[in-house]
Amino acid sequence: MNHVVTLQDAVTAFADFMEPTDAELDAIEQEMPVILADVDLLDAQIMTLDRVPSEFDMRRIRRARRRALAARVAMVNQTAGASLAGGAA
């Protein structure tokens, strides 16, 4: 007779080691504006998948692209300023 056992212990045995570290959470927090801007861009693009984009749709996509690019530039400038010696940016 075959016994059916759960794999709960095997699956959750390493749960403590799989949690993100504080440094990883800080990095995610710093990248959050970029992530949210990319989500907005994807939302604008997804809305036009099943139809011909109107002028309003194209304007929304352009604005979302600009916001995503601005968020990336701000993040790069912030990390570059933090990594320079003496805080000179």
Secondary structure as the mmCIF struct_conf table of DSSP 4:
data_model
#
loop_
_struct_conf.conf_type_id
_struct_conf.id
_struct_conf.beg_label_comp_id
_struct_conf.beg_label_asym_id
_struct_conf.beg_label_seq_id
_struct_conf.end_label_comp_id
_struct_conf.end_label_asym_id
_struct_conf.end_label_seq_id
HELX_LH_PP_P HELX_LH_PP_P1 ASN A 2 VAL A 4
HELX_RH_AL_P HELX_RH_AL_P1 GLN A 8 THR A 12
TURN_TY1_P TURN_TY1_P1 ALA A 13 PHE A 14
HELX_RH_AL_P HELX_RH_AL_P2 ALA A 15 MET A 18
BEND BEND1 GLU A 19 GLU A 19
HELX_LH_PP_P HELX_LH_PP_P2 PRO A 20 THR A 21
HELX_RH_AL_P HELX_RH_AL_P3 ASP A 22 ILE A 46
TURN_TY1_P TURN_TY1_P2 MET A 47 ASP A 50
BEND BEND2 ARG A 51 ARG A 51
HELX_RH_AL_P HELX_RH_AL_P4 GLU A 55 SER A 83
BEND BEND3 LEU A 84 LEU A 84
HELX_RH_3T_P HELX_RH_3T_P1 ALA A 85 GLY A 87
#
